[in-house]
Amino acid sequence: LEDLLQTITERFYVQYSDDFPPWSSVEEWISTLGYDHLLKSSTSQYFLDNGFSQTFVDEIITGVTKVIYQQEAHNIHTLAGLIAVVGSGSNFERVKGGNKQVIDRLLEETKPTILKNTRVNTIEKTYNGYQITFSTNEETKTQLFDAVILATPFTDITLLGVTRPVPYTYVTVHVTLVCGTPDQTYFGFSSEQELPQYIVVSRGANVPWTTFSLQYVTEQGKKIYKLFSPESLEDKLPQMFSSIEEKISTTFEAYPVLPPNITFQPIKLGPNFYYSSAIDGAITCMEASLLSSQNVVRLLIRDWEPWGEEVEREEL
């Protein structure tokens, strides 16, 4: 298993070199890294073909893909499955003090204008740029831009005069936090001490959740548990916990459906208009999003198309 994962990660790391060329499509990126074959089969089939047992695939690999992507290993392509397994291990790095500092530092260095609680309604190509209509609860405004980078999954923004991506289908994930005491008998244990701190679900398991984990213990000794599920657990929690002091739940369209032979969305939607989230159909993780963002900026600089007055490349 380590040899398989090392092959994937070694190829992935070459992208951090300045010599790695920008890519105009997800397909080109996949081909440059030599990952083409990993999109043609399911994660389950790939591991079976490499000598792993059906039990290992159903219990371990499927458990991981359900945690990371909320999908069965036999339903997602191998590239996504391998990245999920890499992300579930302990041999990876994080920023001391929290990965959020990466975003904080980017904002500090670039000093952008941020419009919060604002919805983009329409992006229209005109003769001299892109006219973007956006709205808040109070008003609707229109502003002209030289370039656009769409860095969020495309859903219902109206695009005029440019290529409109076919949206990926996203998996709905319910996240529930519970401060309380689990009922160990629900999980098949005779005492709370026997209850594992982390439980994942194997293929075909008849339970309404995919992940159950002890998330945090307060200074007062209260335990907070986190659960992932495809549907609301509101009616199931009384069966799972003998006592509930507090609970919070939210819902995300968290991950794309990632079948083998998936059709990728385009990266370039028009002159100076790029879509960084097209990469979601291959890999959905923070690292891939950052690399894709870097790539579209490099494409914008390389392929800049002036609307009128020529812009010096040094200015870009």
C-alpha beads as a LAMMPS data file, in Angstrom:
LAMMPS data file: protein, C-alpha beads

316 atoms
315 bonds

1 atom types
1 bond types

-500.0 500.0 xlo xhi
-500.0 500.0 ylo yhi
-500.0 500.0 zlo zhi

Masses

1 110.0

Atoms # bond

1 1 1 0.000 0.000 0.000
2 1 1 2.787 2.447 0.862
3 1 1 4.457 1.850 -2.510
4 1 1 1.235 2.643 -4.376
5 1 1 0.674 5.814 -2.401
6 1 1 4.286 6.939 -2.752
7 1 1 4.014 6.751 -6.533
8 1 1 0.998 9.043 -6.460
9 1 1 2.435 11.568 -4.029
10 1 1 5.827 11.792 -5.761
11 1 1 4.137 12.756 -9.010
12 1 1 1.867 15.193 -7.193
13 1 1 4.829 17.001 -5.604
14 1 1 6.391 17.883 -8.978
15 1 1 3.687 20.549 -9.360
16 1 1 5.405 22.675 -6.720
17 1 1 8.354 23.227 -9.054
18 1 1 8.513 26.473 -11.029
19 1 1 9.268 24.339 -14.085
20 1 1 5.868 22.622 -13.996
21 1 1 3.944 24.065 -16.978
22 1 1 0.507 25.678 -16.642
23 1 1 -2.338 23.501 -17.913
24 1 1 -5.331 24.613 -19.962
25 1 1 -7.638 21.723 -19.021
26 1 1 -8.035 19.172 -16.261
27 1 1 -7.365 16.467 -18.855
28 1 1 -4.004 18.085 -19.691
29 1 1 -3.114 18.253 -15.996
30 1 1 -4.004 14.578 -15.517
31 1 1 -1.946 13.580 -18.553
32 1 1 1.102 15.634 -17.503
33 1 1 1.136 13.880 -14.123
34 1 1 0.641 10.457 -15.730
35 1 1 -2.638 9.844 -13.921
36 1 1 -4.753 8.985 -16.999
37 1 1 -5.190 5.326 -16.089
38 1 1 -6.456 6.229 -12.612
39 1 1 -9.647 7.736 -14.036
40 1 1 -10.752 4.670 -15.982
41 1 1 -11.457 2.263 -13.116
42 1 1 -13.093 2.380 -9.718
43 1 1 -11.032 2.566 -6.550
44 1 1 -12.253 -0.899 -5.523
45 1 1 -11.216 -2.497 -8.804
46 1 1 -7.810 -0.827 -8.727
47 1 1 -6.988 -2.234 -5.283
48 1 1 -8.327 -5.670 -6.204
49 1 1 -6.206 -5.664 -9.386
50 1 1 -3.158 -4.828 -7.253
51 1 1 -3.581 -7.862 -5.016
52 1 1 -5.615 -6.531 -2.108
53 1 1 -8.419 -8.676 -0.719
54 1 1 -12.123 -7.937 -1.122
55 1 1 -12.426 -7.712 2.661
56 1 1 -9.656 -5.097 2.850
57 1 1 -11.315 -3.063 0.105
58 1 1 -14.818 -3.307 1.588
59 1 1 -13.812 -2.549 5.177
60 1 1 -10.728 -0.323 5.028
61 1 1 -10.701 1.424 1.641
62 1 1 -14.475 1.939 1.547
63 1 1 -14.359 3.181 5.139
64 1 1 -11.824 5.809 4.071
65 1 1 -13.684 6.937 0.924
66 1 1 -16.886 7.293 2.939
67 1 1 -15.078 9.502 5.444
68 1 1 -13.328 11.674 2.845
69 1 1 -15.865 11.780 0.000
70 1 1 -19.009 10.193 1.480
71 1 1 -19.025 7.690 -1.399
72 1 1 -18.427 3.963 -1.761
73 1 1 -15.038 2.885 -3.137
74 1 1 -16.677 0.988 -6.001
75 1 1 -18.411 4.182 -7.156
76 1 1 -15.485 6.636 -7.371
77 1 1 -12.512 6.769 -9.724
78 1 1 -9.125 5.581 -8.526
79 1 1 -7.406 8.982 -8.426
80 1 1 -9.933 10.313 -5.911
81 1 1 -9.749 7.088 -3.917
82 1 1 -5.956 7.122 -3.676
83 1 1 -5.897 10.773 -2.629
84 1 1 -8.487 9.922 0.048
85 1 1 -6.271 7.140 1.390
86 1 1 -3.248 9.463 1.393
87 1 1 -5.255 12.063 3.315
88 1 1 -6.373 9.553 5.932
89 1 1 -2.861 8.684 7.042
90 1 1 -0.549 10.388 9.499
91 1 1 2.339 11.084 7.117
92 1 1 1.332 14.555 6.032
93 1 1 2.112 18.093 7.055
94 1 1 0.013 20.932 8.400
95 1 1 0.653 24.520 9.361
96 1 1 1.464 24.916 13.039
97 1 1 -1.438 26.825 14.549
98 1 1 -3.910 25.858 11.831
99 1 1 -4.081 25.730 8.024
100 1 1 -6.367 28.769 8.074
101 1 1 -3.211 30.846 8.417
102 1 1 -2.451 30.154 4.737
103 1 1 -5.608 32.014 3.723
104 1 1 -5.043 34.740 6.302
105 1 1 -1.535 35.331 4.954
106 1 1 -2.754 35.450 1.351
107 1 1 -5.302 38.116 2.267
108 1 1 -2.696 40.044 4.229
109 1 1 -0.228 40.054 1.334
110 1 1 -2.674 40.883 -1.475
111 1 1 -5.002 43.265 0.412
112 1 1 -8.042 42.535 -1.782
113 1 1 -11.422 44.230 -1.610
114 1 1 -13.756 41.654 -0.058
115 1 1 -17.515 41.920 -0.457
116 1 1 -19.155 39.750 2.198
117 1 1 -22.752 38.489 2.109
118 1 1 -22.835 39.259 -1.605
119 1 1 -24.335 37.079 -4.334
120 1 1 -23.104 37.115 -7.930
121 1 1 -26.132 37.026 -10.226
122 1 1 -24.796 37.567 -13.749
123 1 1 -21.438 37.643 -15.536
124 1 1 -21.727 39.072 -19.056
125 1 1 -18.969 39.432 -21.630
126 1 1 -18.974 42.876 -23.272
127 1 1 -16.726 44.593 -25.818
128 1 1 -14.465 45.976 -23.086
129 1 1 -14.523 43.377 -20.296
130 1 1 -16.936 41.542 -18.037
131 1 1 -19.958 43.187 -16.530
132 1 1 -20.784 41.537 -13.219
133 1 1 -24.100 42.064 -11.479
134 1 1 -24.096 41.277 -7.767
135 1 1 -26.500 41.869 -4.919
136 1 1 -26.822 42.077 -1.167
137 1 1 -29.972 42.229 0.926
138 1 1 -30.040 45.994 0.415
139 1 1 -29.101 46.612 -3.215
140 1 1 -27.993 45.327 -6.608
141 1 1 -24.899 46.703 -8.355
142 1 1 -23.097 46.254 -11.671
143 1 1 -19.336 46.651 -12.147
144 1 1 -16.925 46.172 -15.059
145 1 1 -13.849 43.924 -14.716
146 1 1 -10.895 43.149 -17.002
147 1 1 -10.700 39.519 -15.898
148 1 1 -12.685 36.978 -13.899
149 1 1 -11.608 33.944 -11.881
150 1 1 -14.527 31.819 -10.723
151 1 1 -13.180 30.075 -7.621
152 1 1 -16.307 28.382 -6.322
153 1 1 -18.327 25.422 -7.649
154 1 1 -20.460 26.671 -10.533
155 1 1 -24.193 26.387 -9.910
156 1 1 -26.754 28.978 -10.937
157 1 1 -24.827 32.114 -11.938
158 1 1 -26.101 33.424 -15.285
159 1 1 -23.220 33.502 -17.799
160 1 1 -23.679 35.479 -21.022
161 1 1 -21.318 35.409 -23.992
162 1 1 -18.991 32.738 -22.566
163 1 1 -18.854 28.973 -22.095
164 1 1 -21.264 27.725 -19.454
165 1 1 -19.917 24.675 -17.550
166 1 1 -22.219 21.756 -16.894
167 1 1 -22.285 21.722 -13.073
168 1 1 -20.890 18.705 -11.262
169 1 1 -23.386 16.814 -9.128
170 1 1 -22.495 17.303 -5.471
171 1 1 -23.018 14.961 -2.519
172 1 1 -25.109 16.340 0.339
173 1 1 -23.398 15.794 3.688
174 1 1 -25.048 16.348 7.066
175 1 1 -22.595 17.224 9.843
176 1 1 -23.834 16.827 13.414
177 1 1 -22.066 17.789 16.636
178 1 1 -23.417 16.322 19.877
179 1 1 -22.406 17.066 23.446
180 1 1 -23.616 14.033 25.334
181 1 1 -23.152 10.391 26.274
182 1 1 -23.315 7.692 23.572
183 1 1 -25.393 4.578 24.146
184 1 1 -22.673 1.965 23.762
185 1 1 -25.218 -0.824 23.183
186 1 1 -26.304 0.889 19.951
187 1 1 -22.737 0.396 18.670
188 1 1 -22.509 -3.170 19.961
189 1 1 -20.415 -2.610 23.080
190 1 1 -21.172 -3.461 26.695
191 1 1 -19.513 -0.388 28.256
192 1 1 -18.654 3.165 27.273
193 1 1 -14.966 2.442 27.911
194 1 1 -14.982 -0.090 25.055
195 1 1 -16.422 2.409 22.582
196 1 1 -13.757 3.452 20.016
197 1 1 -13.044 7.137 19.563
198 1 1 -13.391 6.797 15.785
199 1 1 -15.767 4.544 13.859
200 1 1 -16.090 4.307 10.074
201 1 1 -18.556 2.324 8.011
202 1 1 -17.794 -0.576 5.652
203 1 1 -19.473 -1.293 2.327
204 1 1 -23.185 -1.984 2.545
205 1 1 -23.439 -1.316 6.285
206 1 1 -27.051 -0.673 7.288
207 1 1 -26.514 2.411 9.458
208 1 1 -27.662 6.004 8.798
209 1 1 -24.209 7.594 9.305
210 1 1 -20.782 7.242 7.713
211 1 1 -18.485 8.545 10.460
212 1 1 -18.718 8.702 14.255
213 1 1 -15.843 10.277 16.189
214 1 1 -14.959 11.816 19.536
215 1 1 -14.093 15.345 18.496
216 1 1 -13.241 17.122 21.733
217 1 1 -13.298 16.835 25.522
218 1 1 -13.955 20.052 27.459
219 1 1 -12.134 21.103 30.615
220 1 1 -15.233 19.981 32.518
221 1 1 -14.913 16.500 30.988
222 1 1 -17.850 16.833 28.627
223 1 1 -17.436 14.917 25.366
224 1 1 -18.340 16.323 21.963
225 1 1 -18.923 13.877 19.109
226 1 1 -19.008 14.550 15.370
227 1 1 -21.067 12.539 12.899
228 1 1 -21.248 12.594 9.083
229 1 1 -24.366 11.253 7.385
230 1 1 -26.155 11.400 4.008
231 1 1 -29.418 12.396 5.715
232 1 1 -30.494 14.205 8.872
233 1 1 -29.914 12.261 12.094
234 1 1 -32.490 14.229 14.071
235 1 1 -34.736 11.178 14.593
236 1 1 -31.824 8.769 15.110
237 1 1 -29.853 10.601 17.794
238 1 1 -32.065 9.419 20.715
239 1 1 -31.170 5.847 19.760
240 1 1 -27.449 6.615 19.542
241 1 1 -27.093 8.668 22.735
242 1 1 -28.350 7.925 26.231
243 1 1 -28.190 11.643 27.035
244 1 1 -27.867 14.771 24.875
245 1 1 -26.953 18.105 26.439
246 1 1 -26.596 20.053 23.206
247 1 1 -26.554 19.388 19.472
248 1 1 -25.777 21.382 16.339
249 1 1 -26.196 20.295 12.723
250 1 1 -25.503 21.786 9.323
251 1 1 -25.593 20.653 5.709
252 1 1 -22.993 20.991 2.939
253 1 1 -22.915 20.232 -0.759
254 1 1 -19.453 19.047 0.110
255 1 1 -18.020 16.823 -2.633
256 1 1 -18.736 16.106 -6.296
257 1 1 -19.944 12.678 -7.347
258 1 1 -16.704 11.154 -8.695
259 1 1 -17.453 8.192 -11.011
260 1 1 -14.847 6.591 -13.292
261 1 1 -14.558 8.275 -16.721
262 1 1 -15.980 11.521 -15.347
263 1 1 -16.378 14.421 -17.791
264 1 1 -14.451 17.435 -16.555
265 1 1 -15.586 21.033 -16.717
266 1 1 -13.519 23.524 -18.777
267 1 1 -10.981 25.805 -17.128
268 1 1 -11.132 28.666 -19.650
269 1 1 -14.656 30.023 -20.093
270 1 1 -13.757 33.075 -22.175
271 1 1 -10.998 35.647 -22.767
272 1 1 -9.392 36.351 -19.368
273 1 1 -12.106 34.244 -17.683
274 1 1 -11.004 31.139 -15.777
275 1 1 -12.722 28.545 -13.603
276 1 1 -10.378 27.111 -10.970
277 1 1 -12.969 24.757 -9.418
278 1 1 -13.035 22.656 -12.584
279 1 1 -10.437 20.508 -10.802
280 1 1 -13.083 19.314 -8.317
281 1 1 -14.042 16.461 -10.646
282 1 1 -10.567 14.977 -10.238
283 1 1 -9.576 15.841 -6.667
284 1 1 -11.417 17.821 -4.023
285 1 1 -9.049 19.036 -1.329
286 1 1 -7.375 22.229 -0.174
287 1 1 -4.055 21.389 -1.839
288 1 1 -5.651 20.812 -5.247
289 1 1 -7.656 24.029 -4.964
290 1 1 -4.515 26.036 -4.202
291 1 1 -2.624 24.479 -7.107
292 1 1 -5.539 25.103 -9.455
293 1 1 -5.743 28.717 -8.316
294 1 1 -2.034 29.187 -8.949
295 1 1 -2.481 27.614 -12.377
296 1 1 -5.293 29.916 -13.545
297 1 1 -3.276 32.975 -12.490
298 1 1 -0.351 31.696 -14.559
299 1 1 -2.706 31.099 -17.486
300 1 1 -4.126 34.605 -17.127
301 1 1 -0.652 36.127 -17.249
302 1 1 0.473 33.925 -20.142
303 1 1 -2.638 34.285 -22.292
304 1 1 -3.759 37.813 -21.367
305 1 1 -6.083 39.233 -24.038
306 1 1 -6.304 43.043 -23.917
307 1 1 -9.746 44.579 -24.380
308 1 1 -8.475 47.880 -25.696
309 1 1 -5.394 49.641 -24.392
310 1 1 -2.414 47.260 -24.338
311 1 1 -1.304 46.209 -20.855
312 1 1 2.408 45.710 -20.351
313 1 1 3.175 42.152 -19.294
314 1 1 5.322 43.439 -16.435
315 1 1 2.210 45.080 -14.979
316 1 1 0.503 41.697 -14.816

Bonds

1 1 1 2
2 1 2 3
3 1 3 4
4 1 4 5
5 1 5 6
6 1 6 7
7 1 7 8
8 1 8 9
9 1 9 10
10 1 10 11
11 1 11 12
12 1 12 13
13 1 13 14
14 1 14 15
15 1 15 16
16 1 16 17
17 1 17 18
18 1 18 19
19 1 19 20
20 1 20 21
21 1 21 22
22 1 22 23
23 1 23 24
24 1 24 25
25 1 25 26
26 1 26 27
27 1 27 28
28 1 28 29
29 1 29 30
30 1 30 31
31 1 31 32
32 1 32 33
33 1 33 34
34 1 34 35
35 1 35 36
36 1 36 37
37 1 37 38
38 1 38 39
39 1 39 40
40 1 40 41
41 1 41 42
42 1 42 43
43 1 43 44
44 1 44 45
45 1 45 46
46 1 46 47
47 1 47 48
48 1 48 49
49 1 49 50
50 1 50 51
51 1 51 52
52 1 52 53
53 1 53 54
54 1 54 55
55 1 55 56
56 1 56 57
57 1 57 58
58 1 58 59
59 1 59 60
60 1 60 61
61 1 61 62
62 1 62 63
63 1 63 64
64 1 64 65
65 1 65 66
66 1 66 67
67 1 67 68
68 1 68 69
69 1 69 70
70 1 70 71
71 1 71 72
72 1 72 73
73 1 73 74
74 1 74 75
75 1 75 76
76 1 76 77
77 1 77 78
78 1 78 79
79 1 79 80
80 1 80 81
81 1 81 82
82 1 82 83
83 1 83 84
84 1 84 85
85 1 85 86
86 1 86 87
87 1 87 88
88 1 88 89
89 1 89 90
90 1 90 91
91 1 91 92
92 1 92 93
93 1 93 94
94 1 94 95
95 1 95 96
96 1 96 97
97 1 97 98
98 1 98 99
99 1 99 100
100 1 100 101
101 1 101 102
102 1 102 103
103 1 103 104
104 1 104 105
105 1 105 106
106 1 106 107
107 1 107 108
108 1 108 109
109 1 109 110
110 1 110 111
111 1 111 112
112 1 112 113
113 1 113 114
114 1 114 115
115 1 115 116
116 1 116 117
117 1 117 118
118 1 118 119
119 1 119 120
120 1 120 121
121 1 121 122
122 1 122 123
123 1 123 124
124 1 124 125
125 1 125 126
126 1 126 127
127 1 127 128
128 1 128 129
129 1 129 130
130 1 130 131
131 1 131 132
132 1 132 133
133 1 133 134
134 1 134 135
135 1 135 136
136 1 136 137
137 1 137 138
138 1 138 139
139 1 139 140
140 1 140 141
141 1 141 142
142 1 142 143
143 1 143 144
144 1 144 145
145 1 145 146
146 1 146 147
147 1 147 148
148 1 148 149
149 1 149 150
150 1 150 151
151 1 151 152
152 1 152 153
153 1 153 154
154 1 154 155
155 1 155 156
156 1 156 157
157 1 157 158
158 1 158 159
159 1 159 160
160 1 160 161
161 1 161 162
162 1 162 163
163 1 163 164
164 1 164 165
165 1 165 166
166 1 166 167
167 1 167 168
168 1 168 169
169 1 169 170
170 1 170 171
171 1 171 172
172 1 172 173
173 1 173 174
174 1 174 175
175 1 175 176
176 1 176 177
177 1 177 178
178 1 178 179
179 1 179 180
180 1 180 181
181 1 181 182
182 1 182 183
183 1 183 184
184 1 184 185
185 1 185 186
186 1 186 187
187 1 187 188
188 1 188 189
189 1 189 190
190 1 190 191
191 1 191 192
192 1 192 193
193 1 193 194
194 1 194 195
195 1 195 196
196 1 196 197
197 1 197 198
198 1 198 199
199 1 199 200
200 1 200 201
201 1 201 202
202 1 202 203
203 1 203 204
204 1 204 205
205 1 205 206
206 1 206 207
207 1 207 208
208 1 208 209
209 1 209 210
210 1 210 211
211 1 211 212
212 1 212 213
213 1 213 214
214 1 214 215
215 1 215 216
216 1 216 217
217 1 217 218
218 1 218 219
219 1 219 220
220 1 220 221
221 1 221 222
222 1 222 223
223 1 223 224
224 1 224 225
225 1 225 226
226 1 226 227
227 1 227 228
228 1 228 229
229 1 229 230
230 1 230 231
231 1 231 232
232 1 232 233
233 1 233 234
234 1 234 235
235 1 235 236
236 1 236 237
237 1 237 238
238 1 238 239
239 1 239 240
240 1 240 241
241 1 241 242
242 1 242 243
243 1 243 244
244 1 244 245
245 1 245 246
246 1 246 247
247 1 247 248
248 1 248 249
249 1 249 250
250 1 250 251
251 1 251 252
252 1 252 253
253 1 253 254
254 1 254 255
255 1 255 256
256 1 256 257
257 1 257 258
258 1 258 259
259 1 259 260
260 1 260 261
261 1 261 262
262 1 262 263
263 1 263 264
264 1 264 265
265 1 265 266
266 1 266 267
267 1 267 268
268 1 268 269
269 1 269 270
270 1 270 271
271 1 271 272
272 1 272 273
273 1 273 274
274 1 274 275
275 1 275 276
276 1 276 277
277 1 277 278
278 1 278 279
279 1 279 280
280 1 280 281
281 1 281 282
282 1 282 283
283 1 283 284
284 1 284 285
285 1 285 286
286 1 286 287
287 1 287 288
288 1 288 289
289 1 289 290
290 1 290 291
291 1 291 292
292 1 292 293
293 1 293 294
294 1 294 295
295 1 295 296
296 1 296 297
297 1 297 298
298 1 298 299
299 1 299 300
300 1 300 301
301 1 301 302
302 1 302 303
303 1 303 304
304 1 304 305
305 1 305 306
306 1 306 307
307 1 307 308
308 1 308 309
309 1 309 310
310 1 310 311
311 1 311 312
312 1 312 313
313 1 313 314
314 1 314 315
315 1 315 316
